[in-house]
């Protein structure tokens, strides 16, 4: 009888995938991100489901005005130098990985 080990990184096809880091989002670990912040006219606008850690990093890095003006797409968020560095780091972590995101790091 062959030894079949379960791969912990294998998820069912219906599990959502974070569009920023491309890792599966385990049940209850998602956070809805408004591509255009609600405060800047994005109420009822497009949203994406992100890992909670990815979502927190987006808001620790960019202001609401910056998000609305220049980072209203997943592609634009991925291209931001600081977020790109973070995403390269977090992709090496398991899907359920959580870590504290330090407080405000962006310049006001």
C-alpha positions in Angstrom: 0.0 0.0 0.0 1.5 3.3 -1.0 2.2 5.9 1.6 0.0 8.9 0.8 1.0 11.9 2.9 -1.4 14.8 3.0 0.0 18.1 1.8 -1.0 20.8 4.3 -0.7 23.4 1.5 -3.4 21.7 -0.6 -6.8 23.4 -0.4 -10.1 22.6 -2.1 -10.8 24.5 -5.3 -13.5 26.6 -3.7 -11.1 28.2 -1.2 -10.6 31.9 -2.1 -7.1 33.1 -3.1 -5.7 36.4 -2.0 -5.1 38.5 -5.2 -2.1 40.2 -3.6 0.0 37.3 -2.3 -1.6 34.4 -4.3 -2.0 32.2 -1.2 -5.3 30.5 -0.3 -7.3 32.3 2.3 -8.4 29.9 5.1 -11.9 30.1 6.4 -12.4 33.2 8.5 -9.1 34.7 7.7 -10.3 37.0 4.9 -10.7 40.8 5.0 -12.7 42.8 2.5 -10.7 45.7 0.9 -12.5 48.5 -0.9 -10.3 49.3 -3.9 -11.4 52.9 -3.7 -11.8 53.8 0.0 -15.3 54.4 1.2 -14.2 57.8 2.5 -13.1 58.8 -1.0 -16.2 57.8 -2.8 -15.8 54.0 -3.0 -18.9 53.1 -1.0 -20.6 50.4 -3.1 -17.5 50.2 -5.3 -15.4 47.2 -6.2 -13.9 45.1 -3.3 -11.5 42.3 -3.1 -11.0 39.6 -0.4 -7.5 39.8 1.0 -5.6 38.0 3.8 -6.0 40.0 7.0 -2.2 40.5 7.2 -2.1 41.7 3.6 -5.0 44.1 4.2 -3.3 45.5 7.3 -0.1 46.0 5.4 -1.9 48.0 2.6 -3.4 50.4 5.2 -0.1 50.6 7.2 1.7 51.6 4.0 -0.7 53.9 2.1 -3.1 56.7 3.1 -6.8 56.7 2.0 -5.9 59.5 -0.5 -3.0 57.6 -2.0 -5.2 54.5 -2.3 -8.0 56.4 -4.1 -5.6 58.4 -6.3 -2.9 55.9 -7.4 -3.6 52.4 -6.0 -7.2 51.5 -6.8 -6.3 48.2 -8.5 -4.7 45.0 -7.3 -1.9 45.5 -10.0 -1.1 49.0 -8.7 -0.9 47.7 -5.1 1.4 44.8 -6.1 3.7 47.3 -7.9 4.2 49.6 -4.8 7.8 49.0 -3.8 7.1 48.5 -0.1 4.1 46.2 -0.7 6.1 44.3 -3.3 8.8 43.6 -0.7 6.2 42.6 1.9 4.4 40.3 -0.6 7.7 38.5 -1.5 8.2 37.9 2.2 4.6 36.8 3.0 4.4 34.4 0.1 6.9 32.2 1.9 4.6 31.8 4.9 1.8 29.3 5.3 -1.7 30.5 4.2 -3.0 30.9 7.8 0.1 32.9 8.9 -0.6 35.9 11.1 1.7 38.4 12.5 1.4 41.8 14.1 1.8 44.6 11.6 3.5 47.5 13.3 1.5 50.7 13.8 1.6 53.6 11.4 4.7 53.3 9.2 3.6 55.7 6.5 4.6 59.3 6.5 1.7 61.7 7.1 
